């Protein structure tokens, strides 16, 4: 798997490596904000922008899409679109509180699954998500097809394990809360709810 060099992601006209840059809003119970998402080019996987530090990576998190756009622009890049998709992680987190009694918010769970994989890749922390197996693949296909009610108990367990690990990763990953001022916070940071 090719790793996009984050130090070069903002190089204007860069060939190879990172593809289009998007703002992506995440609304969660513990942490909310706008991140920059990089669409993979050719065989490269997508990933959330994470900037390397001495011993870890940190994710720039913005209060607004405009702040993300200005941040990218100051580094010679443009967002591929002025709009931002939104992951309603709150819906997923409410489902996780009682998955046996609550209906699966399939669209939000699918988006969360994809986001957590992209976040883990950007951070270089793929080991923090469960290693995916045939059970995960089968559960993902049913999720993609809107057939969550057909999950086997093993598939549901695999989804719950992966999504729970992903929420923990999102809520605990080091972030730069004000990227222009380089304020870095570890877990526990939460942006205002109005995002």
Residue pairs with C-beta under 8 A, 6 or more apart in sequence:
1 45
1 121
2 43
2 44
2 45
3 121
3 124
4 17
4 18
4 38
4 40
4 44
4 47
5 17
6 49
6 50
6 51
6 52
6 57
6 122
7 51
7 52
8 14
8 17
8 18
9 17
9 18
9 21
9 38
9 49
9 77
10 72
10 75
10 76
10 77
11 76
12 76
12 77
16 41
17 41
17 44
18 38
18 40
18 41
18 44
19 38
19 39
19 40
19 41
19 44
20 38
20 39
20 80
21 36
21 37
21 38
21 39
21 49
21 72
21 77
21 78
21 79
21 80
22 36
22 37
22 38
22 39
22 79
22 80
22 81
22 84
22 85
23 34
23 35
23 36
23 37
23 62
23 65
23 68
23 69
23 79
23 84
24 34
24 35
24 36
24 37
24 48
24 84
24 85
24 86
24 87
24 115
25 32
25 33
25 34
25 65
25 84
25 85
25 86
25 87
25 195
26 32
26 33
26 34
26 35
26 86
26 87
26 89
26 115
26 170
27 86
27 87
27 88
27 89
27 90
27 195
28 89
28 90
28 93
28 167
28 170
28 171
29 89
29 90
29 93
30 171
30 188
30 190
31 61
31 170
31 171
31 175
31 189
31 190
31 191
32 89
32 190
32 191
32 192
32 193
32 195
33 61
33 62
33 63
33 175
33 177
33 191
33 195
34 61
34 62
34 63
34 64
34 65
34 67
34 68
34 84
34 195
35 48
35 49
35 59
35 60
35 61
35 62
35 68
35 119
36 48
36 49
36 60
36 68
36 71
36 72
37 46
37 47
37 48
37 49
37 118
38 46
38 47
38 48
38 49
38 122
39 46
39 80
40 46
40 47
45 117
45 118
45 121
46 114
46 118
46 121
47 118
47 119
47 121
47 122
48 59
48 115
48 118
48 119
48 121
48 122
48 123
49 59
49 60
49 122
50 57
50 58
50 59
50 119
50 122
50 123
50 124
50 173
51 57
51 58
51 59
51 60
51 176
53 174
53 184
56 123
56 174
57 122
57 123
57 124
57 125
57 174
58 173
58 174
58 175
58 176
58 184
59 119
59 122
59 123
59 173
59 174
59 175
59 176
60 68
60 71
60 175
60 176
60 179
61 175
61 176
61 177
61 179
61 189
61 191
62 68
62 71
62 179
63 191
63 192
63 195
64 195
65 82
65 83
65 84
67 179
67 180
68 79
68 84
69 79
69 82
70 180
71 179
71 180
72 78
72 79
74 180
85 111
87 108
87 111
87 112
87 115
88 105
88 108
88 111
89 108
89 112
89 167
89 170
91 105
91 108
92 105
92 108
92 109
92 112
92 163
92 167
93 167
94 102
95 102
95 103
95 104
95 105
95 108
95 109
96 160
96 163
96 164
96 167
99 156
99 160
104 148
104 149
106 143
106 146
106 148
109 143
109 148
109 159
109 163
110 143
110 144
112 163
112 166
112 167
113 140
113 143
113 159
113 162
113 163
113 166
115 166
115 170
116 129
116 162
116 163
116 165
116 166
116 167
116 169
116 170
117 126
117 129
117 166
119 166
119 169
119 170
119 173
120 126
120 128
120 129
120 166
120 169
123 169
123 173
125 169
125 173
128 165
128 168
128 169
129 162
129 165
129 166
129 169
130 136
130 158
130 161
130 162
130 165
132 162
133 158
135 152
135 154
135 155
135 158
136 158
136 159
136 162
138 152
138 155
139 151
139 155
139 156
139 158
139 159
142 148
142 150
142 151
142 155
143 159
151 159
171 187
172 186
172 187
173 187
174 184
174 185
174 186
175 184
175 185
175 189
176 182
176 183
176 184
176 185
177 183
177 184
177 185
177 189
177 191
